[in-house]
């Protein structure tokens, strides 16, 4: 578990992955040197990864599907095969009705259908069920706001590639990569971040924060879906909410510190007016969880 100072640093890096050491030092009341040492430890130990997350409309991942997979026999080889697919952003072994759950993000519905067929043809897969996402209401890391019209050139793409690999790459290094002055490079990177093209955030190992219980919830709604989705998104412990078509009206994610907290969060979802929890499942082993496409 993290101490109080590291916990604050983690939250600040989640909010702004490129926050300066001085800004972080001012936030926690320590010296710049002490904060640098602490942040470096968080990064080196893998507790936090600072990455740039490019807006979905920029990288052409407008079609999102949650795939629930039924398996004949052991499921490990199936989830490993799904995780190797570049279109799969999430893959996990789960309890509940389906042995494997995955999330696929691709360009359009035609490509989504192709990816689903690919999963369906994997050895050991008995069948699949797809929840087609229509809107992302809440995502712990990805940018879900509408993107203004932005024109990107090759230099912008070079910056995006470097920031997706390491969100805290110094401007001096970025300037060397793109061949511009440090001032010009900084101006371009700031423009990309302010317009929402890329969001630099700290991705935290949930186990380091004591969040050992990860679950998904399929929700049906009897009235207004958007209203219910907004209410659920505001609940403590809910880190993901999407609306769509399929067996459910909403799919939600829960990140809890204990089994009791998981249960209380699930009960809070059930208490939302007009909501019925159709199914819930535990993510027993998250084999793959990525936050962006390979820009190469």
N, C-alpha and C positions, 0 to 999 in steps of 0.2 A: 504493500500500500504506500501511497505517496504521503509526505508530510504536508502541512498546511501551505507552506511556501511553494512547493512543487505543484500542488493542486491549483494554486492561483496562476502560476506560470503556464500550466497546461490549458487552463481556460482562456488565458490571454492569447496563446498561440492558436487555439481553435478559432478565436474571434479574428485575429490578424496574424497569419503565419509569418509575415515579414516585419513584425514589430521589432524595433531596434532594442539592443541590450539596454540602452539608457532608458527607454520608455518602460521596459519591463522592470528595470531596477527601481524607477520611480514608483511603479505600481506596488511592489512588494517591500520597499523600504530597505533594500540591501545595496551594496556597492555594485557597480557595473561588472567588476571582475568576478564577484561572487555569483552574480546572475549568469554570466557567460559560462562559468564552470557548471552550474546547475543545468542550464539548458543543454549544454554539450553532453552531459551525462544522460539526460532524457532522450536525446537523439541517438547517442551511441548504444544505449541499452535497448533501443527499439520500443521504448514506452510511447514515444511520439515520433511520427513521420510527418514532416511538413512538405506538402505537395500542392501543386497548382491543379485546380479542377476546372476544366474548360467547359463553358456553357454547352448544353446538349445541342442547341441549334447550330453551333459553330462546327461541331465535329460530326453532325449528321446522325444523331441517335434519337430521332424523333419517335420511334416505335419501341415501346417497352412492353415486355411480356413476362409475367411470373409463370413459371412452368412447374407443375406439381407432377412428380414422376412416380409411377408404380413399377416395382422391380420384382422379378422372379429370382429368389435366392439372395445372397449377400449383395449389399448395395455399394460397397466401397469402390469397386471398379467402375460402377456407373457414375458416381459423383466425381471420381477422378477424370473420367472421360469428358464429362460436361465441363469441368473446370479448365480443361485444356482448350476449350473453344474460345477464340478471341472475343466473340460476341457475348460470352457469359461474364457478367460483372459480379455475380454472386452465385455460390453453389454450396449447399450444406446437406449433411445427413440430419434427418429430423425424426421426431416421434410423430404419432398421429396417423392419419389415413394414408399418407404418402411418405415413402422412405427417403426421397430426395426432393429438395425444393431449390429452384434456381431462378435467377433473373437474367433476362437477355435484353440487350439494348442494341438496336440496329437502325438502319436508315428509314425503312418504310415497312408496310404490312407485307408486301411481297417477300422481302428479305426475312421478316419475322417468320412467315410461313415456311420458308426454306430452312431456317434454323430449327424450328420445331420438328420438321420432318427429319432433320439430321439427328436430333435427340431421340426421336421415336425409333430410328433404325439402329440405335446402339445395342450391342449384345446385352441381354439381361433386362432390357426395358420392356415391360408388359403393356404400358399405355401411358399417355400424358394428358393432362388437363391444363388449359391455358387461361390465365386472367389477363386480358388486354388492358393495359393502363391507358387511361384517357388524360388524367391530370395528376401531377405530383403536387400534393398540398404541403407536405413537409418532408425534408430530407436532411439528415444530420450534417451532410457535407456538400452535396451538390447544389449548384446555383439553380433556383427554381423561378426566379423573377423573369419577366419578359425582357428580352434583349433588344435594345435600340438598333437601328441600322448602322452597322460598322463595317468599314472596308479594311481588309487585312492584306498586307503584302508579304513577301517572302521573309523580310526581317522580322515582322510580327510573328510569323510562324516559327522562326528560329527561337525567338524569346519564349513562345508558348511551349515548345519542346523542352527547353532547358528548365523552365519553371515546373513543368509536370514531373520532371525527374527529381528536382530538388527545389522546393519552393523558397528556400533561403539562400540560393546562390547569390553571392555578392554582385553588386552592379559592376564592379571591376571585371569580374569573370564574364558576366553577360556582355559587357562591352567588347571584350576580346572575341567572343563567339560571333557577334553580329557585325563587327567591324565599324562601330560608331564610337563617338566619344562617350565618356561615362554620363555626362549630362544629357545627351540625346537619348542614350539607352534608358536612363531613368525615366525620362519624359514618356517614352513609348510604353515602358512597363506600367507606369502609373496610369496611363490612358487605358490600357487593356484591363487593369484591375478596376478602375473607377466606372468604366462602362459595363462591367459585368461579364466581359469576354472570358476572364479567368478569375477564380476565387482561390486565394492561397490560404490554406487552413492546416491546422495540426490534426492529424489522424491519430487517435489514441488507442492503444491496446486496452480494451475494456477490462481485461483481467487485472491490469495494473491499478485500475480505479475501483476494483471490487465489484465490477459489473459482470458477474459470472453467469447470469441467467438471461439468455437471448431467446426470444420467442416471436412468432408471427401470429396474426389474428385475422381471420376472414369474417367480415361484418356485413350484415344485411340491414338495410335502412327502410323504414316504412313511410318516411316523408321526404323532406328535402335532403338530398345527399350532400350537397356542398356545406350546408349548415352543420350537419352531423360530423362531417370530416373536419371542419374548423374547430368544433368543440373537442373532438378527440385529439387533434393535433396540439391543443393547449394543455393536455393532461401531462403531469409529471411522469417521466419514464417512457413516454411515447417518442420514438426517434424517427419514425417514418410513417407517412400516410399517403396513400394513392387511391384515386377513384378509377373505376373502369367497368368493363363488361365481363361477365362470366358467372360463376356460381354465386359470387359475392358482389356487393356494391363498393366495398372498401377493402383494402388490405393494409394492415398496420404492423409496425414493428415495435417490440418492447425491449428495452435494455434495463435490466434490474440488478440490484446488488445482492439479492437473496431470493429464495423461493417465496418467502412471505411478501416481499415487495412486489414480486412478479404477480402474485395472487391479488394483492390490493390494486395493482394497476389494471389487471384484467377486470376486477370488480368495478373499477371506476369507468371503464369502457362500457360495461353492461348497464351502468347507471345513467348513461347519456340517453335522453328522451328519443324515442323512435328508433332505437338501435337494438339489434339482436345479434349476438355472437354466434355465428354458425359453426365455427371451427377454430381451434387454436393448436399450435404445434411448437415444440421445443427445437431449437437449433442445437443439436448435440455436438456437432463438429463442423465449424465453418471452414471449408476447404479453400474457398476463394472469395475474396472480397476486394474489389478494386474500385477506383473512383474516377476513372477516365480511360478513354481510348488511347491506343498507342499511336501517337501523332506521326510516327515514322512511316 
